[in-house]
């Protein structure tokens, strides 16, 4: 009877850990990854950890007193900092304006370039020229064009009777943000169009042919075929541009320098660390910027997962 019971009871199988070849391949893969992991830890993880640590100190440039641990004091001061709140508001407004128009114009350009017409290849090459120009160079070029004395924009506007007189586009608070947003839209729209064009080219043409046979209009084809199948490319474009706009620095710095009313989060952080020399408080600002951008990433990734499900 015991023999029968022993025969009926099965022992749990031991999990196999793979063949010797698989184990060698795994060890080789980890060996190849170690240099990349070390580089990431050196250039990303260590600076981030050091910044977080410094945000809890009163570290100053060229300070005679030793650095002390002050806990959450920098973060409490940052919570009540109206200048930082204004920098957040400027950055968010800039992000909303630029991402909206870059996506809208990028979609139009991508749809046009994706169609068949003579000279399509030349147009694809030409549309990338603004994006290929370094941001600092394009910003300086537009700054000269916006000049209220020698700028070509004011000169053309007055000659065409669009403007009654020259406008100080950069100096006036009412037009400063729109002026710098227009430069970013001009420069980065081709990048968004390129991402959307890559998504359009993988949509099968047979779907549009079948829709035309069924009597669907061009607008119905766009909403029922193009938009649903282009959604992954749209989300990627929105993520890239949103993250890039939230950390904007160069074009604002070329246009306005450290002007208080047009400071973005990155410029405010740079002024705090470099100009003021308050490394501890500037590190707290850096951590806050990191958390704000991370929040947008989490929202986008969550939205993508919901769409995939």
C-alpha positions as CSV (number, residue, x, y, z in Angstrom):
1,X,0.0,0.0,0.0
2,X,2.9,2.3,0.8
3,X,4.4,1.5,-2.5
4,X,1.1,2.4,-4.2
5,X,0.9,5.7,-2.3
6,X,4.5,6.5,-3.2
7,X,3.8,5.8,-6.8
8,X,0.7,8.1,-6.9
9,X,2.5,11.0,-5.2
10,X,4.6,12.9,-7.6
11,X,7.6,14.8,-6.6
12,X,7.8,18.5,-7.7
13,X,10.0,18.9,-10.7
14,X,13.1,20.9,-10.3
15,X,13.1,24.0,-12.4
16,X,15.8,23.8,-15.1
17,X,18.1,26.7,-15.2
18,X,18.9,26.3,-18.9
19,X,21.4,24.5,-20.9
20,X,25.1,25.3,-20.5
21,X,25.0,27.2,-23.8
22,X,22.1,29.4,-22.5
23,X,24.0,30.1,-19.3
24,X,27.1,31.1,-21.2
25,X,25.0,33.4,-23.4
26,X,23.4,35.0,-20.3
27,X,26.9,35.6,-18.7
28,X,28.1,37.1,-22.0
29,X,25.1,39.4,-22.2
30,X,25.7,40.7,-18.7
31,X,29.4,41.1,-19.4
32,X,28.5,43.2,-22.4
33,X,26.0,45.3,-20.4
34,X,28.3,46.1,-17.5
35,X,30.2,48.9,-19.3
36,X,26.9,50.5,-20.4
37,X,25.5,50.2,-16.9
38,X,28.7,51.7,-15.4
39,X,28.5,54.7,-17.8
40,X,24.8,55.3,-17.0
41,X,25.6,55.1,-13.3
42,X,28.5,57.6,-13.7
43,X,26.7,60.2,-15.9
44,X,23.1,59.9,-14.7
45,X,22.6,58.1,-11.4
46,X,25.6,59.6,-9.5
47,X,24.8,63.3,-10.4
48,X,21.1,62.8,-9.6
49,X,22.0,61.3,-6.2
50,X,24.5,64.0,-5.5
51,X,21.9,66.7,-6.4
52,X,19.3,65.2,-4.1
53,X,21.9,65.2,-1.3
54,X,22.9,68.8,-1.9
55,X,19.3,69.9,-1.8
56,X,19.3,69.1,1.9
57,X,22.3,71.2,2.6
58,X,23.2,74.9,2.7
59,X,26.1,74.5,0.3
60,X,27.3,77.8,-1.2
61,X,29.9,78.7,-3.8
62,X,33.1,80.2,-2.2
63,X,31.5,79.9,1.2
64,X,33.9,80.3,4.2
65,X,31.6,78.3,6.5
66,X,31.4,74.5,6.2
67,X,28.4,73.0,4.5
68,X,25.6,71.9,7.0
69,X,22.7,69.5,6.7
70,X,19.5,71.6,7.0
71,X,16.8,69.0,6.1
72,X,13.8,70.2,4.2
73,X,14.4,73.9,4.6
74,X,15.3,74.5,0.9
75,X,12.1,72.7,-0.1
76,X,10.0,74.7,2.4
77,X,11.5,77.9,1.0
78,X,10.9,76.7,-2.5
79,X,7.2,76.0,-1.7
80,X,6.8,79.7,-0.9
81,X,9.0,81.0,-3.7
82,X,6.8,83.2,-5.9
83,X,9.5,83.6,-8.5
84,X,9.8,79.9,-9.0
85,X,6.0,79.7,-9.3
86,X,6.2,82.3,-12.0
87,X,8.9,80.4,-13.8
88,X,6.7,77.3,-13.7
89,X,3.8,79.3,-15.2
90,X,6.0,80.7,-18.0
91,X,7.3,77.2,-18.8
92,X,3.9,75.6,-18.8
93,X,2.4,78.3,-21.0
94,X,5.3,78.0,-23.4
95,X,4.9,74.2,-23.4
96,X,1.1,74.3,-24.1
97,X,1.5,76.8,-26.9
98,X,4.4,75.2,-28.7
99,X,3.3,71.6,-28.4
100,X,-0.2,72.4,-29.7
101,X,0.9,74.3,-32.8
102,X,3.8,72.0,-33.5
103,X,1.5,69.0,-33.5
104,X,-1.1,70.8,-35.6
105,X,1.3,72.1,-38.2
106,X,3.4,68.9,-38.1
107,X,0.3,66.8,-38.8
108,X,-0.6,69.0,-41.8
109,X,3.0,68.9,-43.2
110,X,3.2,65.1,-42.7
111,X,-0.1,64.5,-44.5
112,X,1.0,66.7,-47.4
113,X,4.5,65.2,-47.7
114,X,3.0,61.7,-47.4
115,X,0.9,62.2,-50.6
116,X,2.3,61.6,-54.1
117,X,3.3,64.7,-56.0
118,X,6.2,66.0,-58.1
119,X,9.1,67.2,-56.0
120,X,8.1,65.4,-52.8
121,X,11.7,64.3,-52.1
122,X,12.9,67.9,-52.3
123,X,10.2,69.1,-50.0
124,X,11.1,66.5,-47.4
125,X,14.7,67.6,-47.5
126,X,13.9,71.3,-47.3
127,X,11.4,71.0,-44.4
128,X,14.2,69.6,-42.2
129,X,16.4,72.7,-42.6
130,X,15.0,74.6,-39.6
131,X,15.4,71.6,-37.4
132,X,19.0,71.0,-38.5
133,X,20.1,74.6,-37.5
134,X,21.5,74.7,-34.0
135,X,19.0,76.3,-31.6
136,X,21.4,79.1,-30.4
137,X,22.1,80.1,-34.0
138,X,18.4,80.1,-35.0
139,X,17.5,82.0,-31.9
140,X,20.1,84.7,-32.5
141,X,19.0,85.0,-36.1
142,X,15.3,85.5,-35.1
143,X,16.4,87.9,-32.4
144,X,17.9,90.1,-35.1
145,X,14.8,89.7,-37.2
146,X,12.7,90.8,-34.3
147,X,14.8,94.0,-33.6
148,X,12.6,97.1,-33.4
149,X,15.1,99.2,-35.3
150,X,16.9,97.1,-37.8
151,X,14.6,94.0,-37.8
152,X,13.2,92.7,-41.1
153,X,9.9,91.7,-39.5
154,X,9.1,95.3,-38.5
155,X,10.4,96.6,-41.8
156,X,8.2,94.3,-43.8
157,X,5.2,94.9,-41.6
158,X,5.4,98.6,-41.9
159,X,6.0,98.5,-45.7
160,X,3.0,96.2,-46.2
161,X,0.9,98.4,-43.9
162,X,0.3,95.4,-41.5
163,X,2.0,97.4,-38.7
164,X,1.5,101.1,-38.1
165,X,4.9,101.4,-36.4
166,X,7.8,99.2,-35.3
167,X,7.0,96.8,-32.4
168,X,9.5,95.9,-29.7
169,X,8.6,92.2,-29.9
170,X,11.1,91.0,-27.4
171,X,11.0,93.9,-24.9
172,X,7.3,94.1,-24.5
173,X,5.9,91.6,-21.9
174,X,2.7,91.2,-24.0
175,X,4.6,89.9,-27.1
176,X,7.7,88.4,-25.5
177,X,6.4,84.9,-24.9
178,X,4.6,84.7,-28.3
179,X,7.7,85.8,-30.0
180,X,9.9,83.1,-28.5
181,X,7.2,80.5,-29.0
182,X,7.0,81.3,-32.7
183,X,10.8,80.6,-33.0
184,X,10.4,77.2,-31.3
185,X,7.4,76.3,-33.5
186,X,9.4,77.3,-36.6
187,X,12.4,75.2,-35.6
188,X,10.7,72.1,-34.1
189,X,7.6,71.5,-36.3
190,X,9.7,69.6,-38.9
191,X,10.8,67.2,-36.2
192,X,7.2,66.5,-35.2
193,X,6.3,66.2,-38.9
194,X,9.1,63.6,-39.4
195,X,7.8,61.5,-36.5
196,X,4.2,61.6,-37.8
197,X,5.4,60.9,-41.4
198,X,7.1,57.7,-40.2
199,X,3.8,56.6,-38.7
200,X,1.8,57.4,-41.8
201,X,4.1,55.4,-44.0
202,X,3.4,52.1,-42.2
203,X,-0.4,52.4,-42.6
204,X,-1.5,50.1,-45.4
205,X,-2.9,51.8,-48.5
206,X,-5.4,49.1,-49.0
207,X,-7.4,50.4,-46.0
208,X,-7.9,53.8,-47.8
209,X,-8.8,52.1,-51.0
210,X,-11.5,50.0,-49.3
211,X,-12.8,53.0,-47.5
212,X,-13.1,54.9,-50.8
213,X,-15.0,52.0,-52.3
214,X,-17.4,52.1,-49.4
215,X,-18.0,55.8,-50.1
216,X,-16.0,57.3,-47.1
217,X,-15.0,60.9,-47.5
218,X,-11.5,62.1,-46.9
219,X,-12.5,63.5,-43.5
220,X,-14.0,60.1,-42.5
221,X,-10.9,58.3,-43.7
222,X,-8.7,60.6,-41.6
223,X,-10.7,60.1,-38.4
224,X,-11.6,56.4,-38.8
225,X,-8.3,55.1,-40.3
226,X,-5.4,57.6,-40.0
227,X,-5.9,58.9,-36.4
228,X,-6.4,55.4,-34.7
229,X,-3.5,53.8,-36.6
230,X,-1.3,56.9,-36.1
231,X,-1.9,57.1,-32.3
232,X,1.4,55.5,-31.2
233,X,3.4,57.9,-33.3
234,X,1.2,60.8,-32.0
235,X,1.9,59.8,-28.4
236,X,5.7,59.5,-29.0
237,X,5.8,63.0,-30.7
238,X,3.8,64.5,-27.8
239,X,6.0,62.9,-25.2
240,X,9.2,64.1,-26.9
241,X,8.1,67.6,-27.4
242,X,6.5,68.1,-24.0
243,X,9.6,66.9,-22.2
244,X,11.8,69.1,-24.4
245,X,9.6,72.1,-23.9
246,X,9.5,71.7,-20.1
247,X,13.3,71.9,-19.9
248,X,13.7,74.8,-22.4
249,X,16.7,77.0,-21.8
250,X,18.7,78.0,-24.8
251,X,16.2,80.0,-26.9
252,X,14.9,81.9,-23.8
253,X,18.5,82.7,-22.7
254,X,19.5,84.0,-26.1
255,X,16.3,86.2,-26.3
256,X,16.0,87.5,-22.7
257,X,19.0,86.5,-20.7
258,X,18.1,86.5,-17.0
259,X,15.1,88.8,-17.3
260,X,12.8,88.0,-14.4
261,X,9.5,88.2,-16.2
262,X,10.5,85.6,-18.8
263,X,12.5,83.1,-16.8
264,X,11.8,79.4,-17.3
265,X,12.4,76.8,-14.7
266,X,15.8,75.9,-16.1
267,X,16.9,79.6,-16.3
268,X,15.8,80.2,-12.8
269,X,17.7,77.2,-11.6
270,X,20.8,78.3,-13.5
271,X,20.7,81.8,-12.0
272,X,20.3,80.4,-8.5
273,X,23.3,78.1,-8.8
274,X,25.7,80.1,-11.0
275,X,24.8,83.8,-10.5
276,X,23.7,83.7,-6.8
277,X,25.9,80.8,-5.9
278,X,23.3,79.0,-3.7
279,X,24.1,75.4,-4.6
280,X,21.8,73.9,-2.0
281,X,18.7,75.9,-3.0
282,X,19.5,75.4,-6.7
283,X,19.7,71.7,-6.2
284,X,16.3,71.7,-4.6
285,X,15.0,73.5,-7.7
286,X,16.7,70.9,-9.9
287,X,14.9,68.1,-7.9
288,X,11.6,69.9,-8.2
289,X,12.1,70.3,-12.0
290,X,13.0,66.6,-12.2
291,X,9.8,65.6,-10.3
292,X,7.6,67.9,-12.5
293,X,9.0,66.3,-15.7
294,X,8.7,62.8,-14.2
295,X,5.0,63.5,-13.4
296,X,4.4,64.3,-17.1
297,X,6.2,61.1,-18.1
298,X,4.1,59.0,-15.7
299,X,0.9,60.6,-17.1
300,X,1.9,59.9,-20.7
301,X,3.0,56.3,-20.0
302,X,-0.2,55.6,-18.1
303,X,-2.3,57.0,-21.0
304,X,-0.3,54.8,-23.4
305,X,-1.0,51.7,-21.4
306,X,-4.7,52.4,-21.1
307,X,-4.8,52.9,-24.9
308,X,-3.0,49.6,-25.5
309,X,-5.4,47.7,-23.3
